[in-house]
Amino acid sequence: MTMNLFNQFLSPQMMGIPLVLVATIMPLLMFYITPRLINNRTTTIQNWLIITFTKQLMSPINKSGHTWTLPLMVVIYLLLLINLFGLLPYTFTPTTQLSMNMSLAVPLWLMTVLVGMRNQPTTSLAHMLPMGTPMMLIPILIIIETVSLLIRPVALGVRLTANLTAGHLLITLISTATLILAQTMPLVSLLAMMLLLLLTGLEIAVAMIQAYVFTLLLSLYLQENI
């Protein structure tokens, strides 16, 4: 039962080709800007969401950090669509894989660190040691701050993976219980189905929130180094 439960997180293949590539590319293909002079409803909603997210993310950041607007918006749009598409039946969610989340988190976090080291190396290194630290505590605090800095990408990737994996496991468990109890205990099965609908709505909210939190934390890391 445990192996079957976690088989949903294995990357499916067709003709030797991992379908995770298709699942990752499809959301990017959904973002289409029409060449019309007047936008349709879909493009108008997309533009409104992008402008709203851009103002929310970039308003606390200095002007020098506004060049990161396009990469951050691509990340939040990609994660948002992948997370939402993963809730559809017979689909695969690439963001439940820790390897993919870490491959997103580590380069983006490293770029924020490198930007800080290039633009203001003294200020970036000053974060490693608070002012007024006693001489005896300097080596310990430097080690602690270094570990806390290096653990940031791990926290980004693990947070996204854990939240989505937990939600998918709960949906699988409740849906399995609903099907099994449908013949023997119809009333309990109906209650389980209502709970499943509520959980699905919650997972839609979690999918959107986790994409926003991932990008928001990246913008905060960037703000520290700009």
N, C-alpha and C positions, 0 to 999 in steps of 0.2 A: 504493500500500500504506500509506503514511504517513497519507494523508487518511482512508482507511477505518479505520485503527487508532484515530485520534483522534475519529472520528465518534461513538463511544460516549459522549463527554463533551458532546455537543451536546444542548441541551434539546429533547426531542421535543414535538411539538404534535399536537393532535387537534381538528379543527374550529376552528382558530385559537386554541385555548386551550393555553397551555404546561402540560405535564403535571408540571412541577416543583412547581406549586401542590398538585396531588393528592399527589405524593410527600412533600411537606412536612407536609401536614395528616394523612395517614394514620397516622403514628406517634402523634400526639396522640389520635386516635380509639381507638387500642389501649389507652390508659391508662383503664381503666374501674373505678371503685370500686363494687362491688355493694352495694345497700342491705340485704343480708341481715345477720342478727345474727351468724351464723357464716360467716367468709370461706371461699371455696373455695381450691383449691390455687394457682391463678394469682394471686389477690389476696394470699394469704399470702406467696408468693415475692416479689411486687412490694413489699409492705410491708417484708419483711426486707431486701431490697436497698436500699430507700430509707433505712431506718434505719441500715444499715451505712455507706452512702456519706455520710449526714449526719454521723454521728459522726466519720468519717475526715476530712471536710473542715472541719468546724466546731470540732473540739476545740482546734486551735491559736489560734483567733480569739477575741478578747474578746467579752463579752456584747453590746456595742453592735453588733457585726457579725453577730449571729445573725439579725437581720432579713433578711439576704440568703440565708437558707437556702432559701426557696421559689424565688427566681429561679435560684440555682445548680443546684438539683435539677431544675428544668424544663429547663435547658440541657443537663445531662449526660444526662437521660432522652431528650430530643429527639435529641441527637447520637448516642447509643447506638443507638436504634432506626433512625434514618436510615442510619447506617453499616452496620448488620446487614442491613437490608432491601435495601440496594444490592448485596449479594452474591448475591441471588436472580437467577435467569435472567430475561431480558426486563424488567428493571427499570432505573430511573434513580437515580443517587446524587446528590442535590443538593449534598452536601458536597465533591464533586470540583470544584465551581465556586468560584473564588476570590472572586467577588462576594458569594456567600452567606456564606462564612466571614468575610469582612471586615465584612459587615453585622451579623454577630453579635459579632465581636471588638471593633470600634471603639466601639459604644455601651456595652458592658459595661465595657471598660477606661476609657472616659471617665467613667462613673459612679463607679468606684473613685477616680479622681483628684479628681472634684468632691466626693466624700464627705470625702476627706482635706483638701481646701482649705477646706471648710466647718467641719469639726470641729476640726482642728488645723493651721491654715495655717502657723504658724511651723515646726512639725516637718516638714511636707510640703516647704516650701521649703528646709529645712536639708539634705534629701537631695541637693539640687543642688550642694552644696559641702561636702566633708569638712572636719572640724576640723583646724586646724594647716596649712592650705594656704598656701604662700608667695604673696605678693602678685602676683608676676609670672604665676603659673599660674592665678589665679582666673578670668579671662575664658575661658581655654581649657577648664578643667574644667567651667565652667557650660555651655559649648556642648556638650561631650561628654556630660554628664549629661542635657541637654535632648534630644539626639539619641537617647540610649539609652532615654529615657522615651517618646519619640514612636514608636520602632521596636517597642515591645512589641506593639501590636495587629497590626502587620504580621507579626511573628514568629508570633503565634497563628494568624492566618489562613493564612499560607504553610505552616507546619508541618502543619496538618491537611490542606490541599489536596495537598501534595507526597506525604505518606505514603499517602493513599488513591489518588491518581492513579497512583503507581508500582505499587502492588499490583494495581490493575485492569489496567494495561498488561501486567504480567507474566502475569496470568491469561489475558488475551486472546492473548498471544503463544504461550504453552504450549498452550492449548486449540486454537489454529489449527494448530500443529505436530502435535498429536496426531491431528487429523482428516486432515491431509494425508498423514502417514506411516502411517495405518492400513492402506492397501492395498499400499504398496510395501515398508515395513519394519515389520511387525507388532510385533516385539520392541522396537524403539526406541519405537514408539508406546505400547506398554504401560508402558515405563519413564517416558515423558513423562506418561502418565496418572497414574502413582503420584506423580510430582513435582507434578502439578496438584492432587491430593488433599491432599498435604502443604502446598502453598502456600495452598490454600483454608482449611485449618485455621489457618495462620499469619495470613491476612487477617482471620479472625474475631477472633483475639486482638488484631491491630492495630486493628481497628474499635473494640473495647472500650477498649483502652489509650489511643487518641487522644482518645476522648470524655472519659476520666478525666483525662488530662493537660491538656486544654483547660480543664476546670473547675478543676483543681487550681491551675493557674497564675493563674487569675482569683482564686481564694481567697487565694493568696499576695500578689497585688497589693492585694487588699482588706486583708490583714493589715498591710501597710506603712502604710496610710492610716487605720487605726482606732486 
